[in-house]
Amino acid sequence: MGEVWAARDRVLHREVALKLLDLDGIAQADLSRRFEREAVAAAQIVHPNVAALYDRGIHDDVLFLVMEKVDGLRGRVRLRRARSLRAG
């Protein structure tokens, strides 16, 4: 749900990922609760295979999560490679 963008934290001088959800014209209460639950769940996970959650909030009807930016293959490329390994 939402879009993910690469960004730079100008205060802490690090690359981050921003997950955004625009609430314009959407059932705001339900999505806002779901997004908050996702933030709470993500903040409790500490694992090398899971991006860390740094912050969350809302600005101009856009909910956001600030997360660890993880460099790597795009999801579709990873899935294709995993499928080809299983098939081989």
N, C-alpha and C positions, 0 to 999 in steps of 0.2 A: 504494500500500500504506500503510495507516495513516490517521490523522486529522490534520487541520491546524487549529490554533487560533491566534487572535490573542492576544498576551500583551505584558507590559511588562517589560523588563529593568530591575530596580530599581537595579542597580549602575551601569549605563551610561546610564540614563534615556532609553531609546528603545523604540519599539514593535518587536516581533519576531513572527515566525511560528514556532510550535512544531509540528513534525511528530512524532507519537507512534505507536508500535507496541507494543501490549500483548502480551507473550510468554506470558501465562497460557494454558496448555493447548495451545500451538502447538509445532511442531517447532522448538524454540528455536535449535539450532545452525545450521540452514540459514538461517533468517530473520535471525539475528544477523549471519551472514557477508554476506548480501545487503545488509542495512542499512549495514554497515561499508563495503562496496564503493561503495554510493551516496554515503556521506559523503566518501570519498576522491575519488571522481569529481567531486562537486559542489565540493569545496574547490579543485580545480584549474582550475575554469572562472571566468574573469573576462570578463564580457560584459554590456553594458547591458540585454539582454533576459533575463538569468538572475539569479535571486535569489542573493545572496551567502550562503555558509554561515559562521556564526559559531562554532558549537560542536556537539558531539555527546556522547552519554553514555547511561548507563542508571541508572534509579532505580526501585526496587521492581518489578523485572521489566518495566519500561516503557522501551523504547529511545526516544531523542529526538534530533532535530536542531533546533538553534536557527538560524533563517534570517532574512534580511532580509524584513521585511514589505512587500509591494508592494500598494498600493491600486489598485483598478481594477475592471473588470467581472468578474463570476463567470464561470467557464469555460464553462458552458452558454450564457450570454448571448452570449459572444464567438463560440462556434461557430455559433449561430443567425445572428448578424449576418454572419459570414464566408460562410456558405452562401447567405444571401440576396443578398449582393454578387456571388457567383459566378453565381447563377441569373439575376440581373438583367442 
